[in-house]
Amino acid sequence: MRIGYVCKYVPVEALEAMGAHMERIDPDGSLVSFDAAESCMHANVCSFAKATFETVLSGNLDGIVLTTCCDSMRRLADALRAQAPDLFIHVLDMPRDTGEAACALYQRRVAELLSAYGKFANATFSEEKLFAQLGGTVCPEEGNCDSSLELDYARLHSEAAQPSFRLAKSSSVSQSFANSNQAADSAAWSEGCEASERNADEAVAVPQVNCTLQPQTHFSPAMPNVGIAGARANAEIKRILEAHGVNIAFDVTCTNASRRFVPQKADTLAHYAHDVLTQLPCARMRDISPRKAFFDRVLPQIDGLVYHTVQFCDMYSYEYSNLKRTSPAPILALETDCTAQSRGQMLTRLEAFLESIGASQKEHLASQKGSPMSKTAIFVVGLDSGSTSTNAVVMNEAREIVASVVIKTGAKAGASAERAYREVLERAGITPDQIACTIATGYGRVSIPFADENVTEISCHGRGAHYFNPDVRTILDIGGQDSKAIHVNAAGEVTDFAMNDKCAAGTGRFLEMIARSLEISLDELGPAALESKKRLEIASMCSVFAESEVISLIANNEEKPDIAAGVCRAVAGKAYSLMRRVGLEGAYMMTGGVAQNPGVVRAVEELIGEKLFICEDPEIVGATGAALLALEKLGK
């Protein structure tokens, strides 16, 4: 039987001892939509639950074991039972504590799970099988093994069942558990927690909460060390990091915890249940002090931390906020929706993060394409392949911009980049063999095969902004597809960044949509906003809903300049929230095509209380940064 699971608190080894083939569900790769899930589940259910639903219904699993870590998992179980009644669907009700009473309760619920699976798969459980599964020494001949270790399902489900994991001598809670049924478990657990504290001195010799079950860590002296934390990070994150020559020092996300349990011959199930429950606690447990102790120990030893969260889930945001405030190591917040489409967002963020901490192995990537050091010309090219425009800059070794072009990005990023490359060389009056190095940036950077290297637009905008104004510390870049806030130090190196690339709100596309609704060109939208005489507010930042608001305002005979100004303020408000995330430090600079919109510029300046520096051609800042990095690569 192939049984999936999504939580480290699932007793994987116990089910494997019964013959189950356990598979951790990692919904990425080919998953592109939630069509089946959205027809059966509420729209607000998290993307991980929907992705798991799609994975289970794909037909490759015989069942799944979930835990009560959140309401989405309960809803997922209900939806799966309705759509796949023949599968084994079990929800393991988790205690939120790790005291003795909680361990006894957890052991009982594990036993109920094993009983249910045994009936479904016609399999039997024995503590000796579990002992062997955990790596213990087994007897040489199965026929001579002690059969008394067989799990008596009837006894475990009996109202008079005595838990093998006792709480404390003379504790009334032990008798409470002995005489309770499943419906009274929660009350007994609460009483047990209190009794455990009252009778700590009388405790019998059973395993206490084990704080030594620390996650595995591995630090490399020769490679950049990056840790992964948060919720349900998929394998693609690791693949991207490892492809960039990074050592993953640890992974303490809730589905990637290492499973190392020491088998005990006596009371194997009790000891095992205790060890599973007392792993490094997840953020949903009552006492998360072991997590804090772990991070206090490991964060000073790493170069950076990737903190992953699932879209629409805020559970881990509290821990991230605290770590962001106190951690000595740089932290990247990475949110994904568990689909293949999120890879582009992950790649940009992770590469930018690695570049910002100096952990990107760009020399290795460049060497695979042939070192540009062998070329004799003294010119370099920076190419910025964006969603709306493709920009190119030729720079000489004196760091002077020789030529630049901005063209519209067509249907293929690679073809647009080739055209921009040809045009900028023509303007510069040079030939391709005079180019010592070409660096590509932007979302289409991976589609430019003739580039010697590619670098994220985060690093390139930081370096380009510093080139045009060394005093700049906070950069706002609003392009056609996304918006970014970037903080740089005095050397132009990125120290922090925040991005909005999950919807069109606050981007050039958003402004284009509104301009069409107002029946004016995009170039007219900004100047029109400056003529506003009445303050209107656009309440929604969703592009579709905002367009509906604009249509309603038009129907109410509101003036176009007033509507345009309201839209510009809405874009500025979205941008301001990004800037606050990286820290509001002047001087400020705005880059990207929207920097040419005076209405948005004025609205941003009103919010930050300071003038924005805008260079003569704000669209080439990223390409300029790429050209500067090319010169640095050449040692110029």
SULCOR-V713861 format. One record per residue. N is the residue number from 1. PHI is phi as a letter, one per 40 degrees, with the letter a starting at -180 (none if undefined). D_FIRST is the distance of its C-alpha to the first C-alpha in Angstrom with 1 decimal. Layout:
n: {N & N}
phi: {PHI & PHI}
d_first: {D_FIRST & D_FIRST}
This chain:
n: {1 & 2 & 3 & 4 & 5 & 6 & 7 & 8 & 9 & 10 & 11 & 12 & 13 & 14 & 15 & 16 & 17 & 18 & 19 & 20 & 21 & 22 & 23 & 24 & 25 & 26 & 27 & 28 & 29 & 30 & 31 & 32 & 33 & 34 & 35 & 36 & 37 & 38 & 39 & 40 & 41 & 42 & 43 & 44 & 45 & 46 & 47 & 48 & 49 & 50 & 51 & 52 & 53 & 54 & 55 & 56 & 57 & 58 & 59 & 60 & 61 & 62 & 63 & 64 & 65 & 66 & 67 & 68 & 69 & 70 & 71 & 72 & 73 & 74 & 75 & 76 & 77 & 78 & 79 & 80 & 81 & 82 & 83 & 84 & 85 & 86 & 87 & 88 & 89 & 90 & 91 & 92 & 93 & 94 & 95 & 96 & 97 & 98 & 99 & 100 & 101 & 102 & 103 & 104 & 105 & 106 & 107 & 108 & 109 & 110 & 111 & 112 & 113 & 114 & 115 & 116 & 117 & 118 & 119 & 120 & 121 & 122 & 123 & 124 & 125 & 126 & 127 & 128 & 129 & 130 & 131 & 132 & 133 & 134 & 135 & 136 & 137 & 138 & 139 & 140 & 141 & 142 & 143 & 144 & 145 & 146 & 147 & 148 & 149 & 150 & 151 & 152 & 153 & 154 & 155 & 156 & 157 & 158 & 159 & 160 & 161 & 162 & 163 & 164 & 165 & 166 & 167 & 168 & 169 & 170 & 171 & 172 & 173 & 174 & 175 & 176 & 177 & 178 & 179 & 180 & 181 & 182 & 183 & 184 & 185 & 186 & 187 & 188 & 189 & 190 & 191 & 192 & 193 & 194 & 195 & 196 & 197 & 198 & 199 & 200 & 201 & 202 & 203 & 204 & 205 & 206 & 207 & 208 & 209 & 210 & 211 & 212 & 213 & 214 & 215 & 216 & 217 & 218 & 219 & 220 & 221 & 222 & 223 & 224 & 225 & 226 & 227 & 228 & 229 & 230 & 231 & 232 & 233 & 234 & 235 & 236 & 237 & 238 & 239 & 240 & 241 & 242 & 243 & 244 & 245 & 246 & 247 & 248 & 249 & 250 & 251 & 252 & 253 & 254 & 255 & 256 & 257 & 258 & 259 & 260 & 261 & 262 & 263 & 264 & 265 & 266 & 267 & 268 & 269 & 270 & 271 & 272 & 273 & 274 & 275 & 276 & 277 & 278 & 279 & 280 & 281 & 282 & 283 & 284 & 285 & 286 & 287 & 288 & 289 & 290 & 291 & 292 & 293 & 294 & 295 & 296 & 297 & 298 & 299 & 300 & 301 & 302 & 303 & 304 & 305 & 306 & 307 & 308 & 309 & 310 & 311 & 312 & 313 & 314 & 315 & 316 & 317 & 318 & 319 & 320 & 321 & 322 & 323 & 324 & 325 & 326 & 327 & 328 & 329 & 330 & 331 & 332 & 333 & 334 & 335 & 336 & 337 & 338 & 339 & 340 & 341 & 342 & 343 & 344 & 345 & 346 & 347 & 348 & 349 & 350 & 351 & 352 & 353 & 354 & 355 & 356 & 357 & 358 & 359 & 360 & 361 & 362 & 363 & 364 & 365 & 366 & 367 & 368 & 369 & 370 & 371 & 372 & 373 & 374 & 375 & 376 & 377 & 378 & 379 & 380 & 381 & 382 & 383 & 384 & 385 & 386 & 387 & 388 & 389 & 390 & 391 & 392 & 393 & 394 & 395 & 396 & 397 & 398 & 399 & 400 & 401 & 402 & 403 & 404 & 405 & 406 & 407 & 408 & 409 & 410 & 411 & 412 & 413 & 414 & 415 & 416 & 417 & 418 & 419 & 420 & 421 & 422 & 423 & 424 & 425 & 426 & 427 & 428 & 429 & 430 & 431 & 432 & 433 & 434 & 435 & 436 & 437 & 438 & 439 & 440 & 441 & 442 & 443 & 444 & 445 & 446 & 447 & 448 & 449 & 450 & 451 & 452 & 453 & 454 & 455 & 456 & 457 & 458 & 459 & 460 & 461 & 462 & 463 & 464 & 465 & 466 & 467 & 468 & 469 & 470 & 471 & 472 & 473 & 474 & 475 & 476 & 477 & 478 & 479 & 480 & 481 & 482 & 483 & 484 & 485 & 486 & 487 & 488 & 489 & 490 & 491 & 492 & 493 & 494 & 495 & 496 & 497 & 498 & 499 & 500 & 501 & 502 & 503 & 504 & 505 & 506 & 507 & 508 & 509 & 510 & 511 & 512 & 513 & 514 & 515 & 516 & 517 & 518 & 519 & 520 & 521 & 522 & 523 & 524 & 525 & 526 & 527 & 528 & 529 & 530 & 531 & 532 & 533 & 534 & 535 & 536 & 537 & 538 & 539 & 540 & 541 & 542 & 543 & 544 & 545 & 546 & 547 & 548 & 549 & 550 & 551 & 552 & 553 & 554 & 555 & 556 & 557 & 558 & 559 & 560 & 561 & 562 & 563 & 564 & 565 & 566 & 567 & 568 & 569 & 570 & 571 & 572 & 573 & 574 & 575 & 576 & 577 & 578 & 579 & 580 & 581 & 582 & 583 & 584 & 585 & 586 & 587 & 588 & 589 & 590 & 591 & 592 & 593 & 594 & 595 & 596 & 597 & 598 & 599 & 600 & 601 & 602 & 603 & 604 & 605 & 606 & 607 & 608 & 609 & 610 & 611 & 612 & 613 & 614 & 615 & 616 & 617 & 618 & 619 & 620 & 621 & 622 & 623 & 624 & 625 & 626 & 627 & 628 & 629 & 630 & 631 & 632 & 633 & 634 & 635 & 636}
phi: {none & b & b & c & a & b & b & c & c & c & c & d & c & c & c & c & c & c & g & c & c & c & b & c & c & b & c & a & g & c & c & b & a & b & d & c & c & c & c & b & b & c & c & c & c & c & c & c & c & c & c & c & d & c & c & c & c & c & g & c & b & c & i & a & b & b & b & c & c & a & c & c & c & c & c & c & c & c & c & c & c & c & c & b & c & c & c & c & b & b & b & c & c & c & c & b & b & b & c & c & c & c & c & c & c & c & c & c & c & c & c & c & c & c & c & c & c & d & c & c & b & f & b & b & b & b & c & c & c & c & d & c & c & c & h & c & c & b & c & c & b & d & c & c & c & c & c & c & c & d & c & c & c & c & c & c & c & c & c & c & c & c & c & c & b & c & c & a & c & f & c & c & c & d & c & c & c & c & b & c & b & c & c & c & d & c & c & c & c & c & c & c & c & c & c & c & c & c & b & d & c & b & c & c & c & b & c & c & d & c & c & c & c & c & c & c & b & a & b & b & c & b & b & c & b & b & b & b & a & h & b & f & c & c & c & c & c & c & c & c & c & c & c & c & g & b & c & c & c & a & b & b & c & c & b & b & c & c & b & b & b & c & c & b & c & c & f & d & c & c & c & c & d & d & c & c & c & b & c & d & c & c & c & c & c & c & b & b & d & c & c & c & c & c & c & c & c & c & c & c & c & b & c & a & b & c & b & c & b & c & d & g & b & b & d & c & c & c & c & d & c & c & c & c & c & b & c & c & b & c & b & b & c & b & b & b & b & g & b & c & c & c & c & c & c & c & c & c & c & c & c & c & c & c & c & c & b & g & b & c & c & c & c & c & c & c & c & c & b & h & c & c & c & c & c & b & c & b & b & b & b & b & b & b & c & b & c & b & b & b & b & b & b & b & b & c & c & c & g & b & c & c & a & a & b & b & b & c & c & c & c & b & c & c & c & c & c & c & c & c & c & c & c & c & c & c & c & c & g & b & b & d & c & c & c & c & a & b & b & b & a & g & c & c & c & c & b & b & c & c & c & c & a & b & b & c & c & c & c & c & c & c & c & c & c & c & c & c & a & c & c & c & b & b & b & b & b & b & b & c & b & a & b & a & b & b & b & b & c & c & c & g & c & c & b & a & a & a & b & b & b & b & a & c & d & g & b & c & c & c & c & c & c & c & d & c & c & c & f & b & c & c & c & c & c & c & d & c & c & c & c & c & b & b & c & b & b & c & c & c & b & c & d & c & c & c & c & c & c & c & c & c & c & c & c & c & g & c & c & d & c & c & c & c & c & c & c & c & c & c & c & c & c & c & c & c & c & c & c & c & c & c & h & c & b & c & c & b & b & b & b & g & c & c & c & c & c & c & c & c & d & c & c & c & c & c & c & c & g & a & c & c & c & b & c & c & b & c & c & c & c & c & c & c & c & c & c & c & c & c & c & c & c & c & g & c}
d_first: {0.0 & 3.8 & 6.2 & 9.8 & 12.9 & 16.6 & 18.6 & 19.6 & 19.9 & 16.2 & 15.5 & 13.0 & 14.0 & 13.8 & 10.2 & 9.7 & 12.1 & 9.8 & 7.3 & 5.1 & 5.8 & 8.3 & 10.4 & 13.8 & 14.9 & 18.1 & 19.6 & 22.4 & 23.4 & 23.3 & 23.2 & 26.8 & 27.0 & 25.6 & 26.7 & 23.9 & 23.8 & 27.6 & 27.7 & 25.7 & 26.5 & 29.8 & 31.5 & 31.8 & 28.1 & 27.5 & 26.4 & 23.3 & 22.0 & 22.8 & 21.2 & 17.9 & 18.3 & 18.9 & 15.9 & 13.4 & 15.3 & 15.3 & 12.4 & 10.2 & 7.8 & 6.0 & 8.1 & 10.5 & 12.6 & 16.2 & 19.4 & 22.9 & 24.4 & 26.2 & 26.9 & 25.1 & 21.7 & 22.7 & 23.8 & 20.6 & 18.6 & 21.3 & 21.2 & 17.4 & 17.6 & 20.6 & 19.2 & 15.6 & 15.9 & 12.9 & 10.5 & 9.8 & 12.8 & 14.3 & 17.5 & 18.5 & 22.3 & 23.8 & 27.2 & 29.6 & 31.2 & 30.7 & 33.2 & 32.7 & 32.3 & 29.7 & 27.8 & 28.0 & 26.9 & 23.9 & 22.9 & 23.2 & 21.0 & 18.3 & 18.6 & 18.3 & 15.0 & 13.7 & 15.3 & 13.7 & 10.1 & 11.3 & 12.7 & 9.9 & 7.4 & 10.6 & 10.3 & 13.4 & 14.7 & 17.8 & 20.0 & 20.6 & 17.0 & 17.2 & 20.6 & 19.4 & 16.6 & 19.5 & 21.6 & 23.7 & 25.5 & 24.0 & 26.0 & 26.5 & 25.5 & 22.6 & 24.7 & 27.4 & 25.3 & 26.4 & 24.3 & 26.0 & 23.4 & 20.9 & 20.1 & 22.2 & 20.5 & 23.7 & 25.8 & 24.0 & 24.3 & 27.9 & 30.7 & 32.3 & 29.4 & 31.0 & 29.0 & 28.7 & 29.6 & 33.2 & 35.2 & 38.7 & 41.4 & 43.4 & 41.2 & 41.3 & 37.9 & 36.2 & 37.7 & 36.8 & 33.1 & 33.6 & 35.0 & 33.0 & 30.2 & 27.6 & 30.1 & 32.5 & 30.2 & 31.7 & 35.2 & 34.5 & 33.0 & 36.1 & 38.3 & 36.4 & 36.9 & 40.6 & 40.8 & 39.1 & 41.9 & 44.6 & 43.5 & 42.6 & 45.2 & 43.9 & 40.3 & 38.8 & 37.5 & 33.9 & 32.4 & 34.0 & 32.7 & 31.9 & 33.6 & 33.1 & 29.4 & 30.8 & 28.7 & 29.2 & 32.2 & 33.7 & 37.1 & 38.7 & 42.5 & 42.6 & 40.4 & 40.4 & 38.0 & 36.1 & 33.7 & 31.1 & 30.8 & 30.0 & 27.0 & 23.8 & 25.4 & 23.5 & 23.5 & 26.5 & 28.8 & 28.2 & 28.6 & 31.9 & 33.2 & 32.4 & 34.0 & 37.1 & 37.3 & 36.3 & 34.8 & 32.1 & 33.5 & 30.7 & 28.0 & 27.8 & 26.2 & 23.8 & 20.6 & 21.9 & 23.1 & 22.9 & 20.9 & 23.2 & 23.3 & 25.6 & 24.2 & 26.6 & 26.7 & 28.3 & 26.6 & 23.6 & 21.7 & 24.9 & 25.7 & 22.3 & 22.4 & 25.9 & 25.2 & 22.4 & 24.7 & 27.8 & 26.6 & 29.0 & 29.1 & 28.1 & 31.0 & 30.1 & 30.7 & 34.1 & 35.4 & 34.7 & 37.6 & 35.3 & 34.3 & 38.1 & 38.7 & 36.1 & 37.6 & 41.1 & 40.3 & 38.5 & 40.2 & 43.5 & 41.8 & 40.2 & 41.7 & 39.8 & 36.9 & 34.6 & 33.7 & 31.0 & 30.6 & 28.8 & 31.2 & 32.4 & 31.2 & 34.1 & 32.4 & 32.8 & 36.2 & 38.0 & 36.9 & 37.6 & 41.1 & 41.8 & 40.7 & 42.6 & 45.7 & 45.5 & 43.6 & 45.7 & 43.2 & 43.0 & 40.1 & 38.6 & 37.0 & 34.3 & 32.8 & 30.3 & 28.7 & 25.3 & 26.4 & 27.4 & 31.0 & 31.2 & 31.3 & 35.0 & 35.7 & 33.7 & 35.5 & 39.0 & 38.5 & 37.0 & 39.6 & 42.4 & 41.2 & 41.1 & 44.5 & 45.9 & 44.9 & 46.1 & 42.7 & 42.3 & 42.6 & 44.8 & 46.8 & 43.8 & 43.0 & 46.6 & 47.0 & 44.4 & 46.7 & 49.9 & 52.1 & 54.6 & 57.0 & 58.3 & 59.7 & 63.4 & 63.8 & 64.0 & 62.3 & 58.7 & 56.8 & 54.4 & 52.3 & 50.6 & 48.3 & 47.8 & 46.6 & 50.1 & 52.3 & 52.2 & 54.8 & 56.3 & 58.8 & 60.9 & 62.1 & 64.5 & 64.6 & 67.0 & 64.2 & 66.1 & 64.5 & 66.1 & 64.4 & 61.6 & 60.2 & 58.0 & 56.6 & 54.2 & 50.7 & 49.9 & 46.7 & 45.7 & 46.1 & 46.7 & 49.6 & 51.2 & 51.0 & 52.8 & 55.5 & 56.0 & 56.3 & 58.9 & 60.9 & 61.1 & 62.3 & 64.9 & 66.1 & 66.3 & 68.1 & 65.9 & 63.7 & 60.1 & 61.2 & 62.9 & 59.6 & 58.5 & 55.2 & 53.2 & 50.7 & 48.6 & 47.2 & 45.9 & 42.7 & 43.6 & 44.3 & 41.3 & 42.7 & 46.0 & 45.7 & 49.3 & 49.1 & 49.2 & 46.9 & 45.4 & 45.6 & 44.4 & 47.0 & 46.9 & 48.5 & 50.8 & 52.1 & 52.7 & 54.7 & 56.5 & 57.5 & 59.0 & 60.9 & 62.6 & 63.2 & 62.6 & 63.1 & 60.0 & 57.2 & 55.2 & 54.2 & 53.1 & 51.7 & 51.2 & 50.3 & 49.1 & 45.4 & 45.1 & 47.2 & 47.3 & 49.1 & 49.8 & 51.6 & 53.4 & 55.6 & 59.1 & 57.9 & 55.9 & 52.6 & 49.8 & 49.0 & 46.9 & 45.8 & 44.1 & 43.0 & 42.6 & 40.8 & 38.3 & 40.9 & 44.3 & 46.1 & 48.9 & 48.9 & 51.3 & 49.2 & 49.7 & 53.4 & 53.5 & 51.9 & 54.5 & 57.4 & 56.5 & 56.5 & 59.9 & 61.2 & 62.3 & 61.2 & 59.1 & 62.1 & 64.0 & 61.5 & 62.4 & 66.2 & 65.9 & 64.2 & 67.2 & 69.4 & 67.6 & 69.8 & 67.4 & 64.2 & 61.2 & 57.7 & 54.5 & 52.0 & 48.7 & 47.5 & 44.9 & 46.5 & 46.0 & 47.2 & 50.1 & 51.2 & 51.3 & 53.4 & 55.8 & 56.2 & 57.1 & 59.6 & 61.2 & 61.4 & 63.2 & 65.8 & 64.8 & 66.4 & 64.3 & 65.4 & 64.3 & 60.8 & 60.6 & 61.5 & 58.8 & 56.2 & 57.4 & 57.2 & 53.6 & 52.7 & 54.6 & 52.9 & 49.5 & 50.9 & 52.5 & 49.2 & 47.8 & 51.0 & 50.8 & 47.4 & 48.8 & 52.1 & 55.3 & 57.7 & 60.5 & 61.6 & 59.4 & 58.8 & 57.2 & 55.9 & 54.3 & 55.7 & 55.9 & 58.3 & 60.8 & 60.5 & 63.3 & 62.0 & 58.7 & 60.6 & 63.1 & 60.3 & 58.5 & 61.8 & 62.6 & 59.3 & 59.7 & 63.4 & 64.2 & 64.9 & 62.3 & 63.2 & 62.5 & 63.4 & 65.2 & 62.1 & 59.1 & 56.7 & 57.2 & 56.4 & 52.9 & 54.3 & 57.1 & 54.7 & 52.8 & 56.1 & 57.0 & 53.8 & 54.6 & 58.0 & 56.5 & 54.2 & 57.4 & 59.0 & 61.5}
